Amino acid sequence: MPVVTPALASIVFAAGAVAGALGALLGLGGGIFLVPFLNLGFNFPISIAAAISLTTVIATSSAVSAGRAGKQLINMRLGMLLEVATAAGSLFGGVTAQFLSQSTLQRLFGIVAMVVALVMLTRLKRRNVMLDPSIDPGVLGGRFYDQESGGMVTYRVKRLPLAIGASFVAGNVSSMLGIGGGIIKVPILTAWCGMPMRAAAATSAFMIGVTATAGAVIYYGRGQILPILAAAAVLGVQLGSWGGMRFGQRASAKWLKILMAFVLIVVSGLMFVRAAR
């Protein structure tokens, strides 16, 4: 593992800014970029990279939730329901990760990223919005102002058991790999549960902070969080999250899905290459 130096901390700060922008833009938490960067670029053990990443996920969640408060994008009612399952999965994943080899975690990371990317590419044209604001959204649905549609839109949540099961899996994977659970929740909520991309990303960003905290406790107890690098990454994430939120307000839902799929495919390939070495 590399020696922690001011130069390395500066590089991690820059990487955190990129991770924060992606996390705020797509609701992924940024760990999908930061974990491979630390593991592949600097040979950090994936458990250490995951521990540092989880601290940035908490920062991303705080920044995005504060920035989008009052815009009705965050579905608080659904988010709190799904977070119960997510936190349970996160605690279990933090323990499981201690008994799996690094190559196994890398392959798992690659598989999850590739599957999610393919799901997103098959749902490019689906927006899950109803343009009539008078339609009843149901108990867990919602309304928000959509710049792309030019007015208030409504959506309804479908297949709630699938969303709850996916949230448990997302928490488990999040804790094991140091990524935001949004890598699973956002595509599932968008593809099969009726949520628009923007609402799913904002709600996921709200939830991932609690998820990451549950998993980070395990890593902290084992001394796997490096304070200097974690602090540098968190500061970078705060800067990147601000830029990501501003850009995300103007980007189309289709473009956001394509960007998410591209990021996931690239990361998946890199992780498989690393696991084969």
VENURHU-V968831 format. One record per residue. N is the residue number from 1. RES is the residue in one small letter. SS is DSSP state (hx for helix, st for strand, lp for the rest). PHI is phi in whole degrees, -180 to 180 (NA if undefined). Layout:
N_RES_SS_PHI / N_RES_SS_PHI
This chain:
1_m_lp_NA / 2_p_lp_-62 / 3_v_lp_-76 / 4_v_lp_-76 / 5_t_lp_-130 / 6_p_hx_-58 / 7_a_hx_-64 / 8_l_hx_-65 / 9_a_hx_-63 / 10_s_hx_-66 / 11_i_hx_-65 / 12_v_hx_-65 / 13_f_hx_-60 / 14_a_hx_-65 / 15_a_hx_-64 / 16_g_hx_-63 / 17_a_hx_-64 / 18_v_hx_-64 / 19_a_hx_-61 / 20_g_hx_-65 / 21_a_hx_-64 / 22_l_hx_-65 / 23_g_hx_-63 / 24_a_hx_-70 / 25_l_hx_-71 / 26_l_hx_-114 / 27_g_lp_74 / 28_l_lp_-93 / 29_g_lp_96 / 30_g_lp_85 / 31_g_hx_-65 / 32_i_hx_-62 / 33_f_hx_-98 / 34_l_hx_-69 / 35_v_hx_-62 / 36_p_hx_-62 / 37_f_hx_-62 / 38_l_hx_-71 / 39_n_hx_-75 / 40_l_hx_-85 / 41_g_hx_-83 / 42_f_hx_-127 / 43_n_lp_60 / 44_f_lp_-70 / 45_p_lp_-55 / 46_i_hx_-63 / 47_s_hx_-67 / 48_i_hx_-69 / 49_a_hx_-61 / 50_a_hx_-65 / 51_a_hx_-63 / 52_i_hx_-64 / 53_s_hx_-62 / 54_l_hx_-62 / 55_t_hx_-67 / 56_t_hx_-74 / 57_v_hx_-62 / 58_i_hx_-62 / 59_a_hx_-66 / 60_t_hx_-61 / 61_s_hx_-60 / 62_s_hx_-64 / 63_a_hx_-66 / 64_v_hx_-69 / 65_s_hx_-62 / 66_a_hx_-68 / 67_g_hx_-70 / 68_r_hx_-104 / 69_a_lp_-63 / 70_g_lp_88 / 71_k_lp_-99 / 72_q_lp_67 / 73_l_lp_-78 / 74_i_lp_-80 / 75_n_lp_-90 / 76_m_hx_-63 / 77_r_hx_-64 / 78_l_hx_-68 / 79_g_hx_-60 / 80_m_hx_-68 / 81_l_hx_-65 / 82_l_hx_-72 / 83_e_hx_-69 / 84_v_hx_-60 / 85_a_hx_-69 / 86_t_hx_-66 / 87_a_hx_-64 / 88_a_hx_-63 / 89_g_hx_-66 / 90_s_hx_-66 / 91_l_hx_-62 / 92_f_hx_-66 / 93_g_hx_-67 / 94_g_hx_-63 / 95_v_hx_-76 / 96_t_hx_-59 / 97_a_hx_-60 / 98_q_hx_-73 / 99_f_hx_-113 / 100_l_lp_-108 / 101_s_lp_-73 / 102_q_hx_-63 / 103_s_hx_-65 / 104_t_hx_-65 / 105_l_hx_-65 / 106_q_hx_-65 / 107_r_hx_-65 / 108_l_hx_-62 / 109_f_hx_-58 / 110_g_hx_-64 / 111_i_hx_-64 / 112_v_hx_-60 / 113_a_hx_-62 / 114_m_hx_-67 / 115_v_hx_-61 / 116_v_hx_-64 / 117_a_hx_-61 / 118_l_hx_-65 / 119_v_hx_-62 / 120_m_hx_-64 / 121_l_hx_-68 / 122_t_lp_-84 / 123_r_lp_-125 / 124_l_lp_-65 / 125_k_lp_-92 / 126_r_lp_-90 / 127_r_lp_-110 / 128_n_lp_62 / 129_v_lp_-120 / 130_m_st_-112 / 131_l_lp_-76 / 132_d_lp_-84 / 133_p_lp_-69 / 134_s_lp_-84 / 135_i_lp_-67 / 136_d_lp_-71 / 137_p_lp_-79 / 138_g_lp_84 / 139_v_lp_-66 / 140_l_lp_-110 / 141_g_lp_-79 / 142_g_st_-169 / 143_r_st_-135 / 144_f_st_-160 / 145_y_st_-83 / 146_d_st_-111 / 147_q_lp_-62 / 148_e_lp_-65 / 149_s_lp_-90 / 150_g_lp_80 / 151_g_st_179 / 152_m_st_-73 / 153_v_st_-127 / 154_t_st_-125 / 155_y_st_-143 / 156_r_lp_-120 / 157_v_lp_-88 / 158_k_lp_-117 / 159_r_lp_48 / 160_l_hx_-58 / 161_p_hx_-58 / 162_l_hx_-64 / 163_a_hx_-64 / 164_i_hx_-68 / 165_g_hx_-62 / 166_a_hx_-64 / 167_s_hx_-67 / 168_f_hx_-64 / 169_v_hx_-62 / 170_a_hx_-61 / 171_g_hx_-63 / 172_n_hx_-64 / 173_v_hx_-65 / 174_s_hx_-58 / 175_s_hx_-70 / 176_m_hx_-68 / 177_l_hx_-108 / 178_g_lp_74 / 179_i_lp_-115 / 180_g_lp_-69 / 181_g_lp_-64 / 182_g_hx_-61 / 183_i_hx_-60 / 184_i_hx_-105 / 185_k_hx_-66 / 186_v_hx_-62 / 187_p_hx_-62 / 188_i_hx_-66 / 189_l_hx_-63 / 190_t_hx_-78 / 191_a_hx_-79 / 192_w_lp_-127 / 193_c_lp_-110 / 194_g_lp_83 / 195_m_lp_-92 / 196_p_lp_-66 / 197_m_hx_-57 / 198_r_hx_-65 / 199_a_hx_-68 / 200_a_hx_-65 / 201_a_hx_-66 / 202_a_hx_-67 / 203_t_hx_-67 / 204_s_hx_-63 / 205_a_hx_-61 / 206_f_hx_-65 / 207_m_hx_-77 / 208_i_hx_-64 / 209_g_hx_-64 / 210_v_hx_-66 / 211_t_hx_-59 / 212_a_hx_-65 / 213_t_hx_-61 / 214_a_hx_-62 / 215_g_hx_-76 / 216_a_hx_-64 / 217_v_hx_-58 / 218_i_hx_-65 / 219_y_hx_-65 / 220_y_hx_-63 / 221_g_hx_-63 / 222_r_lp_-96 / 223_g_lp_70 / 224_q_lp_-99 / 225_i_lp_-96 / 226_l_lp_-89 / 227_p_hx_-57 / 228_i_hx_-64 / 229_l_hx_-70 / 230_a_hx_-64 / 231_a_hx_-64 / 232_a_hx_-63 / 233_a_hx_-65 / 234_v_hx_-64 / 235_l_hx_-63 / 236_g_hx_-64 / 237_v_hx_-63 / 238_q_hx_-60 / 239_l_hx_-67 / 240_g_hx_-66 / 241_s_hx_-61 / 242_w_hx_-61 / 243_g_hx_-66 / 244_g_hx_-63 / 245_m_hx_-66 / 246_r_hx_-66 / 247_f_hx_-70 / 248_g_hx_-64 / 249_q_lp_-67 / 250_r_lp_-103 / 251_a_lp_-77 / 252_s_lp_-77 / 253_a_hx_-62 / 254_k_hx_-63 / 255_w_hx_-64 / 256_l_hx_-63 / 257_k_hx_-67 / 258_i_hx_-64 / 259_l_hx_-62 / 260_m_hx_-60 / 261_a_hx_-63 / 262_f_hx_-63 / 263_v_hx_-59 / 264_l_hx_-67 / 265_i_hx_-65 / 266_v_hx_-62 / 267_v_hx_-64 / 268_s_hx_-59 / 269_g_hx_-62 / 270_l_hx_-63 / 271_m_hx_-70 / 272_f_hx_-66 / 273_v_hx_-62 / 274_r_hx_-66 / 275_a_hx_-66 / 276_a_hx_-80 / 277_r_lp_-78
